[in-house]
Amino acid sequence: MADSKPGLVQCLECGRWFRAIGSHLTRVHGMTARQYREHHDLPAGHKLASDDLREAQSHRTRAMIEDGTLRNDPVTASEAARTAGRGNRTAADLARQADIARSIPRKQLPLGAKRADGRDADRARETQRLRRAGIRTSPGPKITPENIAAARTMWFDLSLSRQEVAARLGVRLSTLYRRFGPRGR
């Protein structure tokens, strides 16, 4: 086998010669150009096509730009890419992505363990699963329409502390502030 053949590029996997090895890598060796370059420690810009093929493609592209069949306008190209429908995933795409995500090994705390913040890991996992499914995990509002008047009276009664009012109503302070605003002094 010769060390070099003019107008050809050698595949470092099988030793065969080609004008371009991009499709050969995918078909025969099942790897992308990036994987091929990494596997053989080739720089990212290492050519995978012969010089004469690259020159011919460059010449054809320049001719298409000159006769107007191809526009070299980055603004138009980016607008076309935005409206090309990319990013609109079908149900099958989403299902495939979910299968891939489920197959990724993740480190989980053992059952019954506590997280670093002291919360129960099992409960946090279940809450996360419910949120991903779109199910609300926080309890509904504790201030019902029937007891709003009583809650308002207690909130603005300055003889009770804010914490006492929240405890009596069974809600957090943030709920009271959101509902009634700041207390008078």
Backbone as a printed PyTorch tensor [residue, N CA C, xyz], in Angstrom:
tensor([[[  0.8510,  -1.1840,   0.0000],
         [  0.0000,   0.0000,   0.0000],
         [  0.8940,   1.2430,   0.0000]],

        [[  0.5950,   2.1760,  -0.8430],
         [  1.3950,   3.4000,  -0.9660],
         [  1.1480,   4.3060,   0.2350]],

        [[  2.1460,   5.1570,   0.5480],
         [  2.0100,   6.0780,   1.6700],
         [  1.0120,   7.1780,   1.3710]],

        [[  0.9110,   7.6010,   0.1210],
         [ -0.0800,   8.6080,  -0.2370],
         [ -0.4800,   8.4220,  -1.6910]],

        [[ -1.7330,   8.7520,  -1.9450],
         [ -2.2490,   8.6870,  -3.3150],
         [ -2.8420,  10.0430,  -3.6200]],

        [[ -2.4150,  10.6780,  -4.7170],
         [ -2.9330,  12.0100,  -5.0280],
         [ -4.4380,  11.9720,  -5.2700]],

        [[ -5.1350,  12.9460,  -4.6870],
         [ -6.5730,  13.0700,  -4.8660],
         [ -7.3890,  12.1400,  -3.9830]],

        [[ -6.7400,  11.4560,  -3.0280],
         [ -7.4570,  10.5310,  -2.1490],
         [ -7.0440,  10.7390,  -0.6910]],

        [[ -7.9230,  10.3070,   0.2120],
         [ -7.6590,  10.3720,   1.6510],
         [ -7.7960,   8.9550,   2.1880]],

        [[ -6.8880,   8.5630,   3.0720],
         [ -6.9040,   7.2130,   3.6080],
         [ -7.6950,   7.1480,   4.9120]],

        [[ -8.5230,   6.1140,   5.0280],
         [ -9.2490,   5.8570,   6.2800],
         [ -8.2770,   5.1830,   7.2400]],

        [[ -8.1090,   5.7520,   8.4050],
         [ -7.1690,   5.1980,   9.3790],
         [ -7.7420,   3.9850,  10.1100]],

        [[ -9.0170,   3.7060,   9.9250],
         [ -9.6340,   2.5300,  10.5460],
         [ -9.3500,   1.2700,   9.7240]],

        [[ -9.5980,   1.3450,   8.4040],
         [ -9.4670,   0.1430,   7.5680],
         [ -8.3420,   0.2410,   6.5330]],

        [[ -7.7900,   1.4410,   6.3310],
         [ -6.6850,   1.6070,   5.4010],
         [ -7.0890,   1.8370,   3.9600]],

        [[ -8.3870,   1.8410,   3.6580],
         [ -8.8350,   2.0520,   2.2780],
         [ -8.7440,   3.5340,   1.9190]],

        [[ -8.7140,   3.8160,   0.5910],
         [ -8.5570,   5.1790,   0.0890],
         [ -9.8690,   5.6760,  -0.5140]],

        [[-10.1940,   6.9470,  -0.2660],
         [-11.4410,   7.5400,  -0.7520],
         [-11.2100,   8.9910,  -1.1210]],

        [[-12.1230,   9.5390,  -1.9400],
         [-12.0820,  10.9920,  -2.2010],
         [-12.5490,  11.7380,  -0.9610]],

        [[-13.5300,  11.1640,  -0.2470],
         [-14.0160,  11.7190,   1.0180],
         [-14.4230,  10.5390,   1.8960]],

        [[-14.1140,  10.6060,   3.1810],
         [-14.3850,   9.4440,   4.0330],
         [-15.5370,   9.6620,   5.0100]],

        [[-16.2100,  10.8210,   4.9380],
         [-17.2850,  11.1040,   5.8980],
         [-18.3850,  10.0610,   5.8960]],

        [[-18.9860,   9.7760,   4.7390],
         [-20.0810,   8.8020,   4.6760],
         [-19.5580,   7.3820,   4.9060]],

        [[-18.3140,   7.1000,   4.4920],
         [-17.7090,   5.7870,   4.7260],
         [-17.6130,   5.5060,   6.2230]],

        [[-17.2250,   6.5060,   6.9960],
         [-17.0920,   6.3250,   8.4440],
         [-18.4260,   5.9400,   9.0660]],

        [[-19.4860,   6.6300,   8.6500],
         [-20.8130,   6.3550,   9.2070],
         [-21.3060,   4.9810,   8.7860]],

        [[-21.2160,   4.6760,   7.4890],
         [-21.7470,   3.4140,   6.9580],
         [-20.9700,   2.1970,   7.4420]],

        [[-19.6620,   2.2440,   7.3220],
         [-18.8480,   1.0540,   7.5650],
         [-18.4020,   0.9360,   9.0190]],

        [[-17.9730,   2.0470,   9.6030],
         [-17.3930,   1.9870,  10.9480],
         [-18.3460,   2.4750,  12.0300]],

        [[-19.4920,   3.0270,  11.6480],
         [-20.4880,   3.4600,  12.6260],
         [-20.0130,   4.5780,  13.5350]],

        [[-19.2310,   5.4940,  12.9940],
         [-18.7600,   6.6200,  13.8160],
         [-18.9060,   7.9300,  13.0550]],

        [[-19.0230,   8.9980,  13.8210],
         [-19.1110,  10.3220,  13.2110],
         [-17.7100,  10.8360,  12.9390]],

        [[-17.6420,  11.9240,  12.1920],
         [-16.3420,  12.5260,  11.9000],
         [-15.6690,  12.9810,  13.2010]],

        [[-16.4600,  13.5320,  14.1190],
         [-15.9030,  13.9750,  15.4020],
         [-15.3190,  12.8010,  16.1760]],

        [[-16.0330,  11.6710,  16.2300],
         [-15.5340,  10.4910,  16.9370],
         [-14.2660,   9.9610,  16.2810]],

        [[-14.2350,   9.9740,  14.9520],
         [-13.0650,   9.5140,  14.2000],
         [-11.8440,  10.3610,  14.5460]],

        [[-12.0480,  11.6830,  14.5350],
         [-10.9300,  12.5810,  14.8540],
         [-10.4400,  12.3640,  16.2860]],

        [[-11.3760,  12.2030,  17.2120],
         [-10.9870,  11.9790,  18.6140],
         [-10.2540,  10.6420,  18.7650]],

        [[-10.7630,   9.6120,  18.1020],
         [-10.1780,   8.2750,  18.2170],
         [ -8.7430,   8.2500,  17.7130]],

        [[ -8.4570,   9.0260,  16.6890],
         [ -7.1170,   9.0350,  16.0990],
         [ -6.3190,  10.2840,  16.4810]],

        [[ -6.7850,  11.0240,  17.4680],
         [ -6.1010,  12.2400,  17.9410],
         [ -5.7920,  13.2090,  16.8080]],

        [[ -6.7780,  13.4260,  15.9420],
         [ -6.6200,  14.3740,  14.8380],
         [ -7.2070,  15.7150,  15.2510]],

        [[ -6.6450,  16.8220,  14.7960],
         [ -7.2170,  18.1260,  15.1400],
         [ -8.6070,  18.2920,  14.5280]],

        [[ -9.4090,  19.1570,  15.1100],
         [-10.7910,  19.3520,  14.6760],
         [-10.8700,  19.7830,  13.2130]],

        [[ -9.8970,  20.5180,  12.7270],
         [ -9.9160,  20.9950,  11.3500],
         [ -9.3020,  20.0330,  10.3450]],

        [[ -8.9200,  18.8390,  10.7790],
         [ -8.2850,  17.8690,   9.8720],
         [ -9.2610,  17.4850,   8.7710]],

        [[ -8.7980,  17.5770,   7.5160],
         [ -9.6860,  17.3480,   6.3660],
         [-10.0030,  15.8710,   6.2160]],

        [[-11.2610,  15.6090,   5.8380],
         [-11.7200,  14.2430,   5.5970],
         [-12.0870,  14.0560,   4.1310]],

        [[-11.6810,  15.0100,   3.3110],
         [-11.9100,  14.9300,   1.8690],
         [-10.6270,  15.3640,   1.1620]],

        [[-10.4390,  14.8770,  -0.0470],
         [ -9.2230,  15.2150,  -0.7900],
         [ -9.2510,  16.6830,  -1.2170]],

        [[ -8.0670,  17.2160,  -1.4950],
         [ -7.9610,  18.6280,  -1.8810],
         [ -8.7360,  18.9250,  -3.1680]],

        [[ -8.6470,  18.0260,  -4.1540],
         [ -9.3370,  18.3180,  -5.4210],
         [-10.8650,  18.2730,  -5.2500]],

        [[-11.3760,  17.3800,  -4.4050],
         [-12.8130,  17.3380,  -4.1510],
         [-13.2630,  18.6000,  -3.4160]],

        [[-12.4940,  19.0180,  -2.4410],
         [-12.8390,  20.2310,  -1.6940],
         [-12.8190,  21.4530,  -2.6040]],

        [[-11.8520,  21.5230,  -3.4970],
         [-11.7600,  22.6390,  -4.4390],
         [-12.9390,  22.6260,  -5.4060]],

        [[-13.3220,  21.4410,  -5.8950],
         [-14.4580,  21.3340,  -6.8110],
         [-15.7540,  21.7650,  -6.1200]],

        [[-15.9510,  21.3540,  -4.8690],
         [-17.1540,  21.7530,  -4.1330],
         [-17.1620,  23.2650,  -3.8880]],

        [[-16.0110,  23.8060,  -3.5810],
         [-15.9020,  25.2470,  -3.3650],
         [-16.2310,  26.0040,  -4.6530]],

        [[-15.7100,  25.5140,  -5.7760],
         [-15.9740,  26.1450,  -7.0820],
         [-17.4710,  26.1030,  -7.4050]],

        [[-18.1240,  24.9320,  -7.1860],
         [-19.5670,  24.8130,  -7.4350],
         [-20.3620,  25.7680,  -6.5530]],

        [[-19.9940,  25.8750,  -5.3070],
         [-20.7060,  26.7720,  -4.3920],
         [-20.5640,  28.2200,  -4.8220]],

        [[-19.3340,  28.6300,  -5.2040],
         [-19.1300,  30.0040,  -5.6700],
         [-19.9490,  30.2860,  -6.9270]],

        [[-20.0240,  29.3160,  -7.8200],
         [-20.8030,  29.4890,  -9.0530],
         [-22.2910,  29.6300,  -8.7300]],

        [[-22.7970,  28.8610,  -7.7680],
         [-24.2100,  28.9510,  -7.3870],
         [-24.5210,  30.3040,  -6.7440]],

        [[-23.5840,  30.8270,  -5.9720],
         [-23.7750,  32.1500,  -5.3700],
         [-23.8040,  33.2180,  -6.4570]],

        [[-22.9010,  33.1000,  -7.4270],
         [-22.8340,  34.0870,  -8.5070],
         [-24.0790,  34.0780,  -9.3880]],

        [[-24.6400,  32.8940,  -9.6860],
         [-25.8240,  32.8780, -10.5550],
         [-27.1320,  33.0030,  -9.7790]],

        [[-27.0670,  33.1360,  -8.4480],
         [-28.2490,  33.4230,  -7.6420],
         [-29.0200,  32.2210,  -7.1510]],

        [[-28.5840,  30.9960,  -7.4740],
         [-29.3110,  29.8260,  -6.9770],
         [-29.0280,  29.5700,  -5.5000]],

        [[-27.9670,  30.1410,  -5.0000],
         [-27.6290,  30.0160,  -3.5820],
         [-27.2830,  31.3970,  -3.0710]],

        [[-27.9020,  31.7870,  -1.9760],
         [-27.6060,  33.1070,  -1.4150],
         [-26.6800,  32.9720,  -0.2260]],

        [[-25.6940,  33.8050,  -0.1920],
         [-24.7450,  33.8110,   0.9100],
         [-25.0980,  34.9950,   1.8070]],

        [[-26.2930,  34.9310,   2.4080],
         [-26.7850,  36.0110,   3.2480],
         [-27.0870,  35.4550,   4.6350]],

        [[-26.2210,  35.7190,   5.6250],
         [-26.4230,  35.1280,   6.9460],
         [-27.7400,  35.5340,   7.6060]],

        [[-28.2180,  36.7530,   7.3660],
         [-29.4720,  37.1990,   7.9750],
         [-30.6330,  36.3790,   7.4420]],

        [[-30.6930,  36.2330,   6.1230],
         [-31.7560,  35.4330,   5.5090],
         [-31.6570,  33.9870,   5.9600]],

        [[-30.4510,  33.4730,   6.0470],
         [-30.2630,  32.0790,   6.4620],
         [-30.7350,  31.8670,   7.9000]],

        [[-30.4320,  32.8050,   8.7840],
         [-30.8540,  32.6300,  10.1760],
         [-32.3630,  32.7480,  10.3090]],

        [[-32.9840,  33.6360,   9.5140],
         [-34.4500,  33.7390,   9.5330],
         [-35.0780,  32.4560,   9.0050]],

        [[-34.5070,  31.9040,   7.9640],
         [-35.0300,  30.6570,   7.4050],
         [-34.8900,  29.5160,   8.4140]],

        [[-33.7900,  29.4880,   9.1300],
         [-33.5850,  28.4400,  10.1290],
         [-34.6040,  28.5560,  11.2570]],

        [[-34.9400,  29.7840,  11.6490],
         [-35.9190,  29.9760,  12.7250],
         [-37.3050,  29.4820,  12.3280]],

        [[-37.6340,  29.5880,  11.0560],
         [-38.9680,  29.1960,  10.6080],
         [-38.9860,  27.8130,   9.9690]],

        [[-37.9060,  27.0610,  10.0860],
         [-37.8190,  25.7540,   9.4310],
         [-38.4810,  24.6450,  10.2270]],

        [[-39.0290,  24.9480,  11.3890],
         [-39.7060,  23.9320,  12.1760],
         [-38.7950,  23.1800,  13.1200]],

        [[-37.5520,  23.6020,  13.2260],
         [-36.6580,  22.9420,  14.1700],
         [-37.1280,  23.2190,  15.5810]],

        [[-36.9640,  22.2580,  16.4310],
         [-37.3590,  22.4310,  17.8160],
         [-38.7770,  21.9830,  18.0920]],

        [[-39.5770,  21.7440,  17.0380],
         [-40.9230,  21.2270,  17.2240],
         [-40.8240,  19.7120,  17.2580]],

        [[-40.8130,  19.1680,  18.4630],
         [-40.6280,  17.7340,  18.5960],
         [-41.9730,  17.0210,  18.6010]],

        [[-42.0060,  15.8890,  17.9550],
         [-43.2250,  15.0880,  17.9110],
         [-43.3350,  14.2630,  19.1790]],

        [[-44.4730,  13.6330,  19.3640],
         [-44.6700,  12.7770,  20.5390],
         [-43.6460,  11.6440,  20.5460]],

        [[-43.3300,  11.1230,  19.3680],
         [-42.3300,  10.0480,  19.2760],
         [-40.9570,  10.5520,  19.7060]],

        [[-40.6100,  11.7890,  19.3090],
         [-39.3310,  12.3700,  19.7280],
         [-39.2750,  12.5150,  21.2370]],

        [[-40.3700,  13.0070,  21.8170],
         [-40.4090,  13.1910,  23.2680],
         [-40.3380,  11.8580,  23.9980]],

        [[-41.0160,  10.8350,  23.4700],
         [-40.9740,   9.5110,  24.0930],
         [-39.5640,   8.9340,  24.0220]],

        [[-38.9090,   9.0970,  22.8680],
         [-37.5330,   8.6110,  22.7160],
         [-36.6000,   9.3210,  23.6810]],

        [[-36.7770,  10.6410,  23.8190],
         [-35.9470,  11.4060,  24.7380],
         [-36.1840,  10.9520,  26.1770]],

        [[-37.4430,  10.6760,  26.5350],
         [-37.7540,  10.2080,  27.8880],
         [-37.1120,   8.8480,  28.1450]],

        [[-37.1250,   7.9530,  27.1410],
         [-36.4870,   6.6420,  27.2960],
         [-34.9900,   6.7910,  27.5140]],

        [[-34.3850,   7.6880,  26.7590],
         [-32.9470,   7.9240,  26.9150],
         [-32.6540,   8.4720,  28.3050]],

        [[-33.4630,   9.4250,  28.7510],
         [-33.2560,  10.0280,  30.0740],
         [-33.4070,   8.9820,  31.1760]],

        [[-34.3810,   8.0630,  31.0160],
         [-34.5710,   7.0200,  32.0370],
         [-33.4000,   6.0540,  32.0680]],

        [[-32.7290,   5.8690,  30.9320],
         [-31.6340,   4.9030,  30.8730],
         [-30.3230,   5.4590,  31.4340]],

        [[-30.2700,   6.7620,  31.6970],
         [-29.0440,   7.3620,  32.2280],
         [-28.9300,   7.0030,  33.7090]],

        [[-27.8240,   6.3560,  34.1020],
         [-27.6920,   6.0120,  35.5260],
         [-27.5030,   7.2780,  36.3640]],

        [[-28.2530,   7.3370,  37.4330],
         [-28.1670,   8.4940,  38.3300],
         [-27.8770,   8.0000,  39.7340]],

        [[-27.0630,   8.7240,  40.4390],
         [-26.7940,   8.3820,  41.8280],
         [-27.9740,   8.8560,  42.6600]],

        [[-28.5330,   7.9560,  43.4410],
         [-29.6370,   8.3120,  44.3130],
         [-29.2730,   7.9310,  45.7310]],

        [[-29.7860,   8.7070,  46.6520],
         [-29.6110,   8.3650,  48.0500],
         [-30.4090,   7.1020,  48.3420]],

        [[-29.9340,   6.2650,  49.2500],
         [-30.6910,   5.0550,  49.5660],
         [-32.0280,   5.4010,  50.2130]],

        [[-32.9580,   4.4570,  50.1600],
         [-34.2710,   4.6760,  50.7550],
         [-34.1350,   5.0000,  52.2340]],

        [[-34.8990,   5.9760,  52.6840],
         [-34.8860,   6.3730,  54.0890],
         [-33.7820,   7.3630,  54.4460]],

        [[-32.9200,   7.7270,  53.4850],
         [-31.8130,   8.6360,  53.7660],
         [-32.3000,  10.0820,  53.8090]],

        [[-31.4890,  10.9260,  54.3940],
         [-31.7780,  12.3590,  54.4580],
         [-30.8690,  13.0760,  53.4790]],

        [[-31.3990,  14.1340,  52.8810],
         [-30.6020,  14.9680,  51.9880],
         [-29.6980,  15.8580,  52.8060]],

        [[-28.7960,  16.5830,  52.1330],
         [-27.8640,  17.4650,  52.8280],
         [-28.5910,  18.5620,  53.5900]],

        [[-29.7750,  18.9800,  53.0970],
         [-30.5240,  20.0250,  53.7900],
         [-31.4150,  19.4650,  54.8970]],

        [[-31.3320,  18.1530,  55.1580],
         [-32.0740,  17.5420,  56.2490],
         [-33.4400,  17.0030,  55.8620]],

        [[-33.8860,  17.2500,  54.6230],
         [-35.2040,  16.7620,  54.2170],
         [-35.1230,  15.2830,  53.8330]],

        [[-36.2500,  14.6200,  53.9130],
         [-36.3520,  13.2180,  53.5670],
         [-36.1580,  13.0430,  52.0590]],

        [[-35.2040,  12.1910,  51.6540],
         [-34.8850,  12.0030,  50.2400],
         [-36.0330,  11.3470,  49.4820]],

        [[-36.7270,  10.4000,  50.1130],
         [-37.8380,   9.7170,  49.4370],
         [-38.9540,  10.6970,  49.1080]],

        [[-39.2760,  11.5360,  50.0590],
         [-40.3560,  12.5090,  49.8460],
         [-39.9600,  13.5040,  48.7480]],

        [[-38.6970,  13.9450,  48.7510],
         [-38.2220,  14.8840,  47.7340],
         [-38.2870,  14.2450,  46.3430]],

        [[-37.9150,  12.9480,  46.2290],
         [-37.9880,  12.2400,  44.9450],
         [-39.4200,  12.1560,  44.4440]],

        [[-40.3420,  11.8070,  45.3450],
         [-41.7420,  11.6850,  44.9570],
         [-42.3110,  13.0420,  44.5430]],

        [[-41.9500,  14.0910,  45.2660],
         [-42.3990,  15.4410,  44.9140],
         [-41.8990,  15.8200,  43.5270]],

        [[-40.6480,  15.5010,  43.2320],
         [-40.0760,  15.8210,  41.9270],
         [-40.7940,  15.0550,  40.8200]],

        [[-41.1010,  13.7710,  41.0500],
         [-41.8280,  12.9810,  40.0500],
         [-43.1940,  13.6010,  39.7630]],

        [[-43.8820,  14.0180,  40.8210],
         [-45.2030,  14.6200,  40.6480],
         [-45.1160,  15.9410,  39.8930]],

        [[-44.1200,  16.7450,  40.2100],
         [-43.9640,  18.0300,  39.5130],
         [-43.6970,  17.8210,  38.0410]],

        [[-42.8470,  16.8310,  37.7160],
         [-42.5620,  16.5450,  36.3060],
         [-43.8110,  16.0830,  35.5680]],

        [[-44.7050,  15.4170,  36.2850],
         [-45.9540,  14.9480,  35.6820],
         [-46.9960,  16.0590,  35.6210]],

        [[-46.6630,  17.2400,  36.1650],
         [-47.5810,  18.3660,  36.1220],
         [-48.6150,  18.3520,  37.2240]],

        [[-48.3570,  17.5850,  38.2760],
         [-49.2920,  17.4980,  39.3930],
         [-48.8300,  18.4360,  40.4880]],

        [[-49.7310,  19.2560,  40.9710],
         [-49.3960,  20.2260,  42.0070],
         [-49.0900,  19.5020,  43.3070]],

        [[-47.9800,  19.8440,  43.9290],
         [-47.5620,  19.1280,  45.1340],
         [-47.7820,  19.9170,  46.4120]],

        [[-47.9560,  21.2130,  46.3000],
         [-48.1630,  21.9940,  47.5210],
         [-49.6390,  21.9730,  47.8830]],

        [[-49.9500,  22.0530,  49.1650],
         [-51.3560,  22.0540,  49.5470],
         [-52.0420,  23.3190,  49.0510]],

        [[-53.3340,  23.2240,  48.8740],
         [-54.1000,  24.3770,  48.4250],
         [-54.1440,  25.4510,  49.4950]],

        [[-54.7480,  26.5720,  49.1900],
         [-54.8020,  27.6530,  50.1720],
         [-55.6130,  27.2370,  51.3950]],

        [[-55.0930,  27.5900,  52.5700],
         [-55.7690,  27.2390,  53.8130],
         [-56.7880,  28.2940,  54.2100]],

        [[-56.6290,  29.4740,  53.6530],
         [-57.5980,  30.5170,  53.9760],
         [-58.7710,  30.3410,  53.0230]],

        [[-59.8490,  29.8010,  53.5380],
         [-61.0300,  29.5470,  52.7150],
         [-61.8700,  30.8100,  52.6130]],

        [[-62.7410,  30.8830,  51.6330],
         [-63.5980,  32.0680,  51.5070],
         [-64.4350,  32.3220,  52.7600]],

        [[-64.7660,  31.2550,  53.5020],
         [-65.5790,  31.4150,  54.7030],
         [-64.8240,  32.1030,  55.8370]],

        [[-63.5000,  31.8640,  55.9260],
         [-62.7730,  32.4460,  57.0650],
         [-61.8720,  33.6220,  56.6840]],

        [[-62.0700,  34.2040,  55.5050],
         [-61.2550,  35.3600,  55.1010],
         [-61.4970,  36.5450,  56.0260]],

        [[-62.7440,  36.7890,  56.3770],
         [-63.0420,  37.9410,  57.2410],
         [-62.3680,  37.7820,  58.5970]],

        [[-62.4440,  36.5800,  59.1650],
         [-61.8080,  36.3410,  60.4710],
         [-60.2890,  36.4660,  60.3490]],

        [[-59.7320,  35.9590,  59.2550],
         [-58.2880,  36.0460,  59.0510],
         [-57.8490,  37.4970,  58.9220]],

        [[-58.6220,  38.2890,  58.1940],
         [-58.2950,  39.7060,  58.0340],
         [-58.3240,  40.4230,  59.3910]],

        [[-59.3290,  40.1220,  60.1990],
         [-59.4470,  40.7500,  61.5300],
         [-58.2320,  40.3990,  62.3800]],

        [[-57.8630,  39.1060,  62.3660],
         [-56.6980,  38.6930,  63.1610],
         [-55.4210,  39.3340,  62.6280]],

        [[-55.2750,  39.4370,  61.3120],
         [-54.0540,  39.9710,  60.7010],
         [-53.8300,  41.4240,  61.1140]],

        [[-54.9070,  42.2000,  61.1530],
         [-54.7440,  43.6090,  61.4870],
         [-54.9160,  43.8880,  62.9780]],

        [[-55.1430,  42.8490,  63.8090],
         [-55.1740,  42.9970,  65.2640],
         [-53.7340,  42.9980,  65.7540]],

        [[-53.2350,  44.1730,  66.1380],
         [-51.8220,  44.3100,  66.4900],
         [-51.4810,  43.6980,  67.8380]],

        [[-52.4890,  43.2280,  68.5960],
         [-52.1780,  42.5720,  69.8740],
         [-51.6330,  41.1620,  69.6370]],

        [[-51.8450,  40.6130,  68.4290],
         [-51.3080,  39.2910,  68.0650],
         [-50.0720,  39.4810,  67.1960]],

        [[-49.0740,  38.6580,  67.4360],
         [-47.8810,  38.7390,  66.5790],
         [-48.1950,  38.1160,  65.2230]],

        [[-47.3750,  38.4290,  64.2400],
         [-47.5790,  37.8740,  62.9110],
         [-47.5030,  36.3530,  62.9430]],

        [[-46.5280,  35.8310,  63.7110],
         [-46.3510,  34.3900,  63.8090],
         [-47.5620,  33.7250,  64.4510]],

        [[-48.1590,  34.3880,  65.4820],
         [-49.3480,  33.8220,  66.1230],
         [-50.5120,  33.7360,  65.1400]],

        [[-50.7050,  34.7710,  64.3570],
         [-51.7980,  34.7720,  63.3830],
         [-51.5940,  33.6410,  62.3810]],

        [[-50.3710,  33.5110,  61.8780],
         [-50.0800,  32.4600,  60.9030],
         [-50.3090,  31.0790,  61.5120]],

        [[-49.8770,  30.8960,  62.7710],
         [-50.0460,  29.6030,  63.4350],
         [-51.5250,  29.2860,  63.6480]],

        [[-52.3040,  30.2500,  64.0680],
         [-53.7280,  30.0090,  64.3070],
         [-54.4730,  29.6580,  63.0240]],

        [[-54.0600,  30.2770,  61.9300],
         [-54.7230,  30.0100,  60.6480],
         [-54.1430,  28.7960,  59.9210]],

        [[-52.9740,  28.3370,  60.3700],
         [-52.3420,  27.1890,  59.7300],
         [-51.7460,  27.5000,  58.3780]],

        [[-51.2510,  28.7280,  58.2110],
         [-50.6360,  29.1260,  56.9400],
         [-49.2740,  29.7460,  57.2110]],

        [[-48.5480,  30.0060,  56.1560],
         [-47.2500,  30.6770,  56.2960],
         [-47.4500,  32.1800,  56.2570]],

        [[-46.4600,  32.8880,  56.7600],
         [-46.5210,  34.3510,  56.7450],
         [-46.6270,  34.8840,  55.3220]],

        [[-45.9370,  34.2420,  54.4010],
         [-45.9750,  34.7240,  53.0180],
         [-47.3940,  34.6940,  52.4580]],

        [[-48.1910,  33.7030,  52.8810],
         [-49.5830,  33.6260,  52.4240],
         [-50.3640,  34.8330,  52.9220]],

        [[-50.1440,  35.2020,  54.1790],
         [-50.8670,  36.3430,  54.7540],
         [-50.4330,  37.6520,  54.0910]],

        [[-49.1420,  37.8120,  53.8710],
         [-48.6620,  39.0320,  53.2050],
         [-49.2130,  39.1200,  51.7810]],

        [[-49.2340,  37.9790,  51.0980],
         [-49.7350,  37.9630,  49.7260],
         [-51.2350,  38.3060,  49.6930]],

        [[-51.9740,  37.8200,  50.6860],
         [-53.4200,  38.0020,  50.7170],
         [-53.8380,  39.3860,  51.2130]],

        [[-53.1880,  39.8550,  52.2850],
         [-53.6500,  41.0960,  52.9450],
         [-52.6590,  42.2550,  52.8870]],

        [[-51.4270,  42.0010,  52.4430],
         [-50.4400,  43.0810,  52.4070],
         [-49.8120,  43.3020,  53.7710]],

        [[-48.9720,  44.3290,  53.9220],
         [-48.2990,  44.5610,  55.1880],
         [-49.2890,  45.0120,  56.2730]],

        [[-48.9050,  44.7100,  57.5020],
         [-49.7210,  45.1170,  58.6390],
         [-49.4620,  46.5660,  58.9810]],

        [[-50.4500,  47.2210,  59.5690],
         [-50.2450,  48.5940,  60.0630],
         [-49.4640,  48.5680,  61.3470]],

        [[-48.8920,  49.7080,  61.7160],
         [-48.0890,  49.7380,  62.9530],
         [-48.8060,  50.5250,  64.0020]]])
